[in-house]
């Protein structure tokens, strides 16, 4: 079984609802948990909950680029990457490169059949 974790740190100046909206814009109707004491929004989904994310990748026409990039970042059965919050809030998929976004990324961690997930979301 493949597990996908989604996590975003909430800065004191941020509205958690906006960050939740950004995540929902990319992943659709998934359960999001906000822990104000830790300042983190989290979700754990399975690979069969990636259809909305796949549609967004296809619509933004980044399948090939995303596939090539993510395949280079695989570490055996694990992959971690960040998505840009501002792009996500606008409903677009954009990888977050190191220190690109002052608020930090929406962090995605995949454990299990990483190559299968990449093949699905990028096909």
C-alpha positions as CSV (number, residue, x, y, z in Angstrom):
1,X,0.0,0.0,0.0
2,X,1.3,3.4,-0.9
3,X,0.8,6.3,1.6
4,X,0.9,9.9,0.6
5,X,1.3,12.6,3.3
6,X,0.5,16.2,2.7
7,X,1.7,18.8,5.2
8,X,1.9,22.6,5.3
9,X,3.3,24.7,8.1
10,X,1.2,27.7,9.0
11,X,3.0,30.9,9.7
12,X,1.6,33.3,12.4
13,X,0.5,35.8,9.7
14,X,-1.3,33.2,7.5
15,X,-4.9,32.3,7.4
16,X,-5.1,28.4,7.8
17,X,-8.4,28.4,5.7
18,X,-6.5,29.9,2.7
19,X,-3.8,27.2,3.0
20,X,-6.5,24.5,3.2
21,X,-8.1,26.0,0.1
22,X,-4.8,25.8,-1.7
23,X,-4.4,22.2,-0.9
24,X,-8.0,21.4,-1.8
25,X,-7.6,23.2,-5.1
26,X,-4.9,20.7,-6.1
27,X,-6.1,17.5,-4.4
28,X,-9.9,17.9,-4.4
29,X,-12.1,16.8,-1.5
30,X,-9.7,15.2,0.9
31,X,-9.8,15.3,4.7
32,X,-7.5,18.0,6.1
33,X,-6.6,18.2,9.7
34,X,-5.4,21.5,11.3
35,X,-3.5,21.4,14.5
36,X,-3.2,25.0,15.8
37,X,-0.9,24.1,18.7
38,X,1.7,22.8,16.1
39,X,0.7,25.2,13.4
40,X,0.4,22.4,10.8
41,X,-2.2,21.2,8.3
42,X,-1.9,17.5,7.5
43,X,-3.6,14.9,5.5
44,X,-2.8,11.3,4.7
45,X,-4.3,9.9,1.4
46,X,-3.8,6.8,-0.7
47,X,-2.9,6.7,-4.4
48,X,-6.5,6.2,-5.4
49,X,-7.3,9.7,-4.1
50,X,-5.0,11.4,-6.7
51,X,-7.4,11.9,-9.5
52,X,-7.9,15.7,-8.9
53,X,-4.1,16.2,-8.7
54,X,-3.7,14.2,-11.9
55,X,-6.3,16.4,-13.7
56,X,-4.5,19.6,-12.5
57,X,-1.2,18.3,-13.8
58,X,-2.7,17.5,-17.1
59,X,-4.5,20.8,-17.4
60,X,-1.3,22.7,-16.6
61,X,0.5,20.7,-19.3
62,X,3.4,19.8,-17.0
63,X,3.2,16.0,-17.2
64,X,6.6,15.4,-18.9
65,X,8.5,18.0,-16.9
66,X,7.0,16.8,-13.6
67,X,7.7,13.1,-14.5
68,X,11.3,13.8,-15.4
69,X,11.9,15.8,-12.2
70,X,10.2,13.5,-9.8
71,X,11.9,10.4,-11.2
72,X,15.3,12.0,-10.5
73,X,14.3,12.7,-6.9
74,X,13.2,9.1,-6.0
75,X,15.0,7.5,-3.1
76,X,14.1,3.8,-3.4
77,X,10.5,3.6,-2.1
78,X,10.4,7.2,-0.9
79,X,9.9,10.6,-2.5
80,X,9.5,14.1,-1.0
81,X,8.8,17.3,-2.8
82,X,7.2,20.7,-2.3
83,X,4.4,22.5,-4.1
84,X,4.2,26.3,-4.3
85,X,1.3,27.6,-2.1
86,X,0.5,30.7,-4.2
87,X,0.2,28.6,-7.4
88,X,-1.9,26.1,-5.5
89,X,-4.2,28.8,-4.2
90,X,-4.8,29.8,-7.9
91,X,-5.4,26.1,-8.7
92,X,-2.1,25.4,-10.5
93,X,0.6,22.8,-9.8
94,X,4.1,24.3,-9.5
95,X,7.1,22.6,-7.8
96,X,8.6,24.6,-5.0
97,X,12.3,24.8,-5.2
98,X,14.5,25.5,-2.2
99,X,13.7,28.9,-0.5
100,X,11.4,29.9,-3.4
101,X,8.4,30.6,-1.3
102,X,8.7,32.7,1.9
103,X,5.7,30.9,3.5
104,X,7.2,27.5,2.7
105,X,5.9,24.7,0.5
106,X,3.0,22.3,0.7
107,X,5.1,19.3,1.4
108,X,4.3,15.9,-0.3
109,X,5.8,12.6,1.0
110,X,5.2,9.4,-0.8
111,X,6.1,6.0,0.6
112,X,5.6,2.8,-1.2
113,X,5.1,2.4,-5.0
114,X,6.6,5.8,-5.8
115,X,7.1,5.0,-9.5
116,X,3.5,3.8,-9.8
117,X,2.3,7.1,-8.3
118,X,4.4,9.1,-10.7
119,X,3.3,7.1,-13.7
120,X,-0.4,7.6,-12.7
121,X,-0.2,11.4,-12.0
122,X,1.9,12.1,-15.1
123,X,0.1,10.0,-17.6
